[in-house]
Amino acid sequence: MGEQPIFSTRAHVFQIDPNTKKNWVPTSKHAVTVSYFYDSTRNVYRIISLDGSKAIINSTITPNMTFTKTSHKFGQWADSRANTVYGLGFSSEAHLSKFADKFAEFKEAARLAKEKSQEKMELTSTPSQRKPVSCFPRLKESATGDLQSPVTPESINGTDDRVTPDTAFSTESRAEINTVPFPHSSTTITKHWEAELAALKGNNAKLTAALLESTANVKQWKQQLAAYQDEAERLHKRVTELECVSGQTAGVKTQKTELNQTIEELEAELKAKEEELEKLKEEVEKASQLQTQRDSLSQKLQETELRNTELECQLLDLEQRLENRRLESESFRKSLRSLLELLDGKIFQLTELRDSLAKLMESDSS
């Protein structure tokens, strides 16, 4: 059913400097959502991250990729197709370990998918029997190309000079929610499902038209079949009558032979019509299955829209709470500043009183 998110987390995103190949360049000002996506049509796994409407990570996982933990909160991998190295800074070591485990899991799945694809290509390269062509259009399956080996992290010099993500996002990581995706990713999924729904509606319209045409043909063939059966019975009776007639001539025998050939031809045509009728029944069943899939997709689209609305409400609530906390902090600072000013005044008065008492004691002693 297209590309779907299967795991999401939040992290700071970096890329290696393309000029120096040593320093890390931050591609996001704050922590963003980083998600694993699975494309069922192409059977591939991708890592995608959006900063607003801009895609800052779009990396397809291949069996040759390696995710390396360079610290307790930072990891990186090389993508030869994008000709870069991506780095992720997490708020905790547990988040890093979870992302690394998912990377290894999907990398193994990508390897198995590549092996299956190669096996299918080897099987299709051998001669096979020709299959009958269906009257309905079939969707072509897109095959993934050969995966190139990525640049290994060891080939990048100066990895110790990278920016340490622990200090870059220590304050933001306290307020992060690890598994809540941004509405941007939900909007992307919604658009993708809407495109699939539109394609299914188009195919459904074509199948409906073909189904109506097939139904009309079935009625016509049933009428022809009944006519052929009546003609066959009439010919059988005629043959029986001719056989009963004594003193059959050569002309009668010739007519009998011709009638038998006609009966055989009618029976062969009847068998062909029955086979075609069975094929039409199978196509009708496929059309009903597509209708069921379309209904299921519509239901999922509605659920996604509801989820998107809930996430937007949660985001607005979090922003309101953050603003309230900021106002409370400013009020507390003002109160504290006024108390400090009052305390300074009291200290000054006590100092003056002490000096006066000291002078008074000196005058009394003199």
Secondary structure as GFF3:
##gff-version 3
##sequence-region A 1 366
A	DSSP	beta_strand	3	16	.	.	.	ID=ss1
A	DSSP	beta_strand	24	26	.	.	.	ID=ss2
A	DSSP	beta_strand	32	39	.	.	.	ID=ss3
A	DSSP	beta_strand	44	51	.	.	.	ID=ss4
A	DSSP	beta_strand	54	60	.	.	.	ID=ss5
A	DSSP	beta_strand	68	69	.	.	.	ID=ss6
A	DSSP	beta_strand	74	79	.	.	.	ID=ss7
A	DSSP	beta_strand	84	89	.	.	.	ID=ss8
A	DSSP	alpha_helix	93	125	.	.	.	ID=ss9
A	DSSP	three_ten_helix	153	155	.	.	.	ID=ss10
A	DSSP	three_ten_helix	159	161	.	.	.	ID=ss11
A	DSSP	alpha_helix	165	168	.	.	.	ID=ss12
A	DSSP	three_ten_helix	172	175	.	.	.	ID=ss13
A	DSSP	alpha_helix	183	244	.	.	.	ID=ss14
A	DSSP	alpha_helix	250	365	.	.	.	ID=ss15
###
